[in-house]
Amino acid sequence: MGTIYENAANDFLELASEQRLKIIFKLLEQKSKISNMAKELHATVQEVHRNFERLSNAGLIMKDKDGYYDLTTYGKTMCTQVPSLLFLSKNRKYFETHDFGDIPMKFIQRIGALAGGQQIKGFVNVLEQWKHVYKNADEYIYELFTEVPLDLIEPLLARVKRGITLNYIFSDTVIVPKGRKELLHKLGIKELLDKGLVERKMKEGVKVVVVLNEKEACILFPTLDGDADMREMFYSKDQLFHEWCLDYFRYCWYNSGPFQENKISE
């Protein structure tokens, strides 16, 4: 009887095929016969049959009495793990110079949820995408910040004045631009705070930046030296991506302390 590592190695071997990966994710959407799958994959029936046999012998799929194949419970569960590998493989170059900062392991274990994200490159493009997130908000804007670009403050509060709820968390080492206090005063931040439209907290040593509304999200990971990288981020409207970012923000919100203006220097 093989060890746990030998068994896992055998499972990885069965998944170490582009076509077999495609098959299990197609079956995750709906069950299929071999001939139908061959047409979908533009492959020969013989080739697909061979891979169905391998997946079946590995306990990942099974055939019903009508000749349709479906994922087993084991196969469905394996599908939840593969996206993490896909995300890391797709962004291997990025993670040569970035890491997950202070993200708890329970979120890293779900990192495959970010597989549907697209990379936005360039400081200007990153800021423009943030502005779109602000503009598209109908209910709320949540932000976890290590740095506050001055030209984002006005479009952000413009949305809040229309009734959008803003919750944000500053790192206790946040970098803010000169003139921030004056601009906030001019834009009526005190009134927005009094109305409860703006709530803010502060968290020690924030490394990861998150910006989201109720239907889309952005996340920026730090460089290996621990600094937030504002030049590149992941963005998506994908439901799993959004849910991951929302859960992470809520985790940080719960674990943050009261906002302290005296800790901020311009």
DAMO-V125715 format. One record per pair of residues at least 12 apart in sequence whose ideal C-beta (glycine too) atoms are under 10 Angstrom apart, sorted by the first residue. I is the first residue (numbers start at 1). J is the second residue. If there is no record, write none. Layout:
I | J
I | J
//
This chain:
10 | 58
11 | 58
11 | 59
11 | 60
11 | 74
11 | 78
11 | 81
12 | 85
13 | 54
13 | 58
14 | 51
14 | 54
14 | 55
14 | 57
14 | 58
14 | 59
14 | 60
14 | 78
15 | 54
15 | 55
15 | 58
15 | 60
15 | 78
15 | 79
15 | 81
15 | 82
15 | 85
17 | 51
17 | 54
17 | 55
18 | 41
19 | 37
19 | 41
19 | 43
19 | 47
19 | 48
19 | 50
19 | 51
20 | 48
20 | 50
20 | 51
20 | 52
20 | 54
20 | 55
20 | 58
20 | 60
20 | 61
21 | 51
21 | 79
21 | 82
21 | 85
21 | 86
22 | 37
22 | 40
22 | 41
22 | 43
22 | 48
22 | 51
23 | 37
23 | 40
23 | 41
23 | 43
23 | 48
23 | 51
23 | 52
23 | 54
23 | 55
23 | 60
23 | 61
23 | 69
23 | 71
23 | 75
24 | 51
24 | 55
24 | 60
24 | 61
24 | 71
24 | 75
24 | 76
24 | 78
24 | 79
24 | 82
25 | 71
25 | 79
25 | 82
25 | 83
25 | 86
26 | 40
26 | 41
26 | 69
26 | 71
27 | 52
27 | 55
27 | 60
27 | 61
27 | 68
27 | 69
27 | 70
27 | 71
27 | 72
27 | 75
27 | 76
27 | 79
28 | 70
28 | 71
28 | 75
28 | 76
28 | 78
28 | 79
28 | 80
28 | 82
30 | 68
30 | 70
31 | 61
31 | 62
31 | 63
31 | 64
31 | 66
31 | 67
31 | 68
31 | 69
31 | 70
31 | 71
32 | 48
32 | 52
32 | 61
32 | 67
32 | 68
32 | 69
32 | 70
33 | 48
33 | 52
33 | 63
33 | 66
33 | 67
33 | 68
33 | 69
34 | 46
34 | 48
34 | 49
34 | 50
34 | 51
34 | 52
34 | 53
34 | 63
34 | 67
34 | 68
34 | 69
35 | 48
35 | 49
35 | 67
36 | 48
36 | 68
36 | 69
37 | 49
37 | 51
37 | 52
37 | 69
38 | 52
52 | 69
55 | 69
55 | 71
55 | 72
55 | 75
56 | 69
56 | 72
56 | 75
58 | 72
58 | 74
58 | 75
58 | 78
59 | 72
59 | 73
59 | 74
59 | 75
59 | 78
60 | 72
60 | 74
60 | 75
60 | 76
60 | 77
60 | 78
60 | 79
61 | 74
61 | 75
61 | 76
62 | 74
62 | 75
79 | 112
80 | 110
80 | 112
80 | 113
81 | 109
81 | 112
82 | 112
82 | 115
83 | 110
83 | 111
83 | 112
83 | 113
83 | 114
83 | 115
83 | 116
83 | 240
84 | 108
84 | 109
84 | 110
84 | 111
84 | 112
84 | 113
84 | 114
84 | 115
85 | 111
85 | 112
85 | 115
86 | 112
86 | 115
86 | 116
87 | 111
87 | 112
87 | 113
87 | 114
87 | 115
87 | 116
87 | 117
87 | 234
88 | 111
88 | 112
88 | 114
88 | 115
89 | 115
90 | 115
90 | 117
90 | 119
91 | 114
91 | 115
91 | 117
91 | 119
91 | 221
91 | 234
94 | 119
94 | 121
94 | 221
94 | 229
94 | 232
94 | 234
95 | 221
95 | 224
96 | 224
97 | 221
97 | 223
97 | 224
97 | 225
97 | 229
97 | 232
98 | 220
98 | 221
98 | 222
98 | 223
98 | 224
98 | 229
98 | 232
99 | 207
99 | 208
99 | 221
99 | 222
99 | 223
99 | 224
99 | 225
99 | 226
100 | 207
100 | 208
100 | 221
100 | 222
101 | 146
101 | 205
101 | 206
101 | 207
101 | 208
101 | 209
101 | 220
101 | 221
101 | 222
101 | 223
101 | 226
101 | 227
101 | 228
102 | 203
102 | 204
102 | 205
102 | 206
102 | 207
102 | 208
102 | 222
102 | 226
102 | 252
103 | 207
103 | 208
103 | 219
103 | 221
103 | 222
103 | 248
103 | 251
103 | 252
104 | 248
104 | 251
104 | 252
104 | 255
106 | 247
106 | 248
106 | 251
107 | 208
107 | 244
107 | 245
107 | 247
107 | 248
107 | 251
110 | 240
110 | 243
110 | 244
110 | 247
110 | 248
111 | 244
112 | 240
112 | 244
113 | 236
113 | 238
113 | 239
113 | 240
113 | 241
113 | 242
113 | 243
113 | 244
113 | 245
113 | 247
114 | 217
114 | 219
114 | 221
114 | 234
114 | 236
114 | 238
114 | 240
114 | 241
114 | 244
114 | 245
115 | 234
115 | 236
115 | 238
115 | 240
115 | 241
116 | 234
116 | 236
116 | 237
116 | 238
116 | 239
116 | 240
116 | 241
116 | 242
116 | 244
117 | 217
117 | 218
117 | 219
117 | 233
117 | 234
117 | 235
117 | 236
117 | 237
117 | 238
117 | 240
117 | 241
117 | 242
117 | 244
117 | 245
118 | 233
118 | 234
118 | 235
118 | 236
118 | 237
118 | 238
118 | 241
119 | 232
119 | 233
119 | 234
119 | 235
120 | 218
120 | 220
120 | 231
120 | 232
120 | 233
120 | 234
120 | 235
121 | 231
121 | 232
121 | 233
122 | 230
122 | 231
122 | 232
123 | 149
123 | 229
123 | 230
123 | 231
123 | 232
124 | 231
125 | 231
125 | 232
125 | 233
125 | 235
126 | 149
126 | 209
126 | 211
126 | 218
126 | 220
126 | 229
126 | 230
126 | 231
126 | 232
126 | 233
126 | 235
127 | 149
127 | 151
127 | 152
127 | 155
127 | 230
129 | 211
129 | 216
129 | 218
129 | 233
129 | 235
130 | 143
130 | 149
130 | 152
130 | 155
130 | 156
130 | 209
130 | 211
130 | 218
130 | 230
130 | 233
130 | 235
131 | 151
131 | 152
131 | 155
131 | 156
131 | 159
132 | 155
132 | 213
132 | 216
132 | 218
132 | 235
133 | 156
133 | 159
133 | 211
133 | 212
133 | 213
133 | 215
133 | 216
133 | 217
133 | 218
133 | 235
134 | 152
134 | 155
134 | 156
134 | 157
134 | 158
134 | 159
134 | 160
134 | 164
134 | 166
134 | 211
134 | 213
135 | 155
135 | 158
135 | 159
135 | 213
136 | 159
136 | 213
136 | 214
136 | 215
136 | 216
136 | 237
137 | 156
137 | 159
137 | 160
137 | 162
137 | 164
137 | 165
137 | 166
137 | 212
137 | 213
137 | 214
137 | 215
137 | 216
138 | 159
138 | 162
138 | 163
138 | 164
138 | 213
138 | 214
138 | 215
139 | 163
139 | 164
139 | 165
139 | 213
139 | 214
139 | 215
140 | 159
140 | 160
140 | 164
140 | 165
140 | 166
140 | 167
140 | 197
140 | 212
140 | 213
140 | 214
140 | 246
141 | 156
141 | 159
141 | 160
141 | 164
141 | 165
141 | 166
141 | 167
141 | 168
141 | 198
141 | 211
141 | 212
141 | 213
141 | 214
142 | 165
142 | 166
142 | 167
142 | 168
142 | 169
142 | 210
142 | 211
142 | 212
142 | 213
142 | 214
142 | 217
142 | 245
142 | 246
142 | 249
142 | 250
142 | 252
142 | 253
143 | 156
143 | 166
143 | 167
143 | 168
143 | 169
143 | 170
143 | 200
143 | 209
143 | 210
143 | 211
143 | 212
143 | 218
143 | 249
144 | 167
144 | 168
144 | 169
144 | 170
144 | 171
144 | 201
144 | 203
144 | 206
144 | 207
144 | 208
144 | 209
144 | 210
144 | 211
144 | 212
144 | 219
144 | 220
144 | 245
144 | 248
144 | 249
144 | 252
144 | 253
144 | 256
145 | 168
145 | 169
145 | 170
145 | 171
145 | 174
145 | 175
145 | 176
145 | 200
145 | 203
145 | 206
145 | 209
145 | 210
145 | 211
145 | 228
146 | 169
146 | 170
146 | 171
146 | 173
146 | 174
146 | 175
146 | 203
146 | 205
146 | 206
146 | 207
146 | 208
146 | 209
146 | 220
146 | 222
146 | 227
146 | 228
146 | 229
146 | 230
147 | 170
147 | 171
147 | 173
147 | 174
147 | 175
147 | 176
147 | 177
147 | 206
147 | 209
147 | 220
147 | 227
147 | 228
147 | 230
148 | 168
148 | 170
148 | 174
148 | 175
148 | 176
148 | 177
148 | 180
148 | 264
149 | 175
149 | 176
149 | 177
149 | 230
150 | 176
150 | 177
150 | 178
150 | 179
150 | 180
150 | 183
151 | 177
152 | 177
152 | 211
153 | 176
153 | 177
153 | 179
153 | 180
153 | 183
153 | 184
153 | 186
153 | 187
153 | 189
154 | 183
154 | 184
154 | 186
154 | 187
156 | 168
156 | 187
156 | 198
156 | 211
157 | 183
157 | 184
157 | 186
157 | 187
157 | 188
157 | 189
157 | 192
157 | 197
157 | 198
158 | 187
159 | 197
159 | 213
160 | 187
160 | 188
160 | 189
160 | 192
160 | 195
160 | 197
160 | 198
161 | 187
161 | 188
161 | 191
161 | 192
161 | 195
161 | 197
162 | 197
163 | 195
163 | 197
164 | 197
164 | 198
164 | 213
164 | 214
165 | 196
165 | 197
165 | 198
165 | 199
165 | 214
166 | 192
166 | 193
166 | 197
166 | 198
166 | 199
166 | 200
167 | 197
167 | 198
167 | 199
167 | 200
167 | 201
167 | 249
167 | 250
167 | 253
168 | 198
168 | 199
168 | 200
168 | 201
168 | 202
168 | 210
168 | 211
168 | 249
168 | 253
168 | 259
169 | 199
169 | 200
169 | 201
169 | 202
169 | 203
169 | 206
169 | 210
169 | 249
169 | 252
169 | 253
169 | 255
169 | 256
169 | 257
169 | 259
170 | 200
170 | 201
170 | 202
170 | 203
170 | 206
170 | 256
170 | 259
170 | 260
170 | 261
170 | 263
170 | 264
171 | 202
171 | 203
171 | 204
171 | 205
171 | 206
171 | 207
171 | 208
171 | 209
171 | 228
171 | 256
171 | 263
171 | 264
172 | 202
172 | 203
172 | 204
172 | 205
172 | 206
172 | 256
172 | 257
172 | 260
172 | 263
172 | 264
173 | 204
173 | 205
173 | 206
173 | 263
173 | 264
174 | 202
174 | 203
174 | 206
174 | 228
174 | 263
174 | 264
174 | 265
175 | 228
175 | 230
175 | 264
175 | 265
175 | 266
176 | 264
176 | 265
176 | 266
177 | 266
178 | 266
179 | 266
180 | 264
180 | 266
181 | 261
181 | 264
181 | 266
182 | 266
184 | 198
193 | 259
199 | 253
199 | 259
200 | 256
200 | 258
200 | 259
200 | 260
200 | 261
201 | 252
201 | 253
201 | 254
201 | 255
201 | 256
201 | 257
201 | 258
201 | 259
201 | 260
202 | 256
202 | 257
202 | 258
202 | 259
202 | 260
202 | 261
202 | 263
202 | 264
203 | 252
203 | 253
203 | 255
203 | 256
203 | 257
204 | 255
204 | 256
204 | 257
205 | 226
206 | 222
206 | 228
206 | 252
206 | 256
207 | 220
207 | 221
207 | 222
207 | 223
207 | 226
207 | 227
207 | 228
208 | 220
208 | 221
208 | 222
208 | 228
208 | 245
208 | 248
208 | 252
209 | 221
209 | 222
209 | 228
209 | 229
209 | 230
209 | 233
210 | 233
210 | 244
210 | 245
210 | 246
210 | 248
210 | 249
210 | 252
211 | 233
211 | 235
211 | 245
211 | 249
212 | 235
212 | 241
212 | 242
212 | 245
212 | 246
212 | 248
212 | 249
213 | 242
214 | 242
214 | 246
215 | 237
215 | 239
215 | 242
216 | 235
216 | 236
216 | 237
216 | 238
216 | 241
216 | 242
216 | 245
217 | 234
217 | 235
217 | 236
217 | 237
217 | 238
217 | 241
217 | 242
217 | 243
217 | 244
217 | 245
217 | 246
217 | 248
217 | 249
218 | 233
218 | 234
218 | 235
218 | 236
218 | 241
218 | 245
219 | 233
219 | 234
219 | 235
219 | 236
219 | 241
219 | 244
219 | 245
219 | 248
219 | 249
220 | 232
220 | 233
220 | 234
220 | 235
221 | 233
221 | 234
//
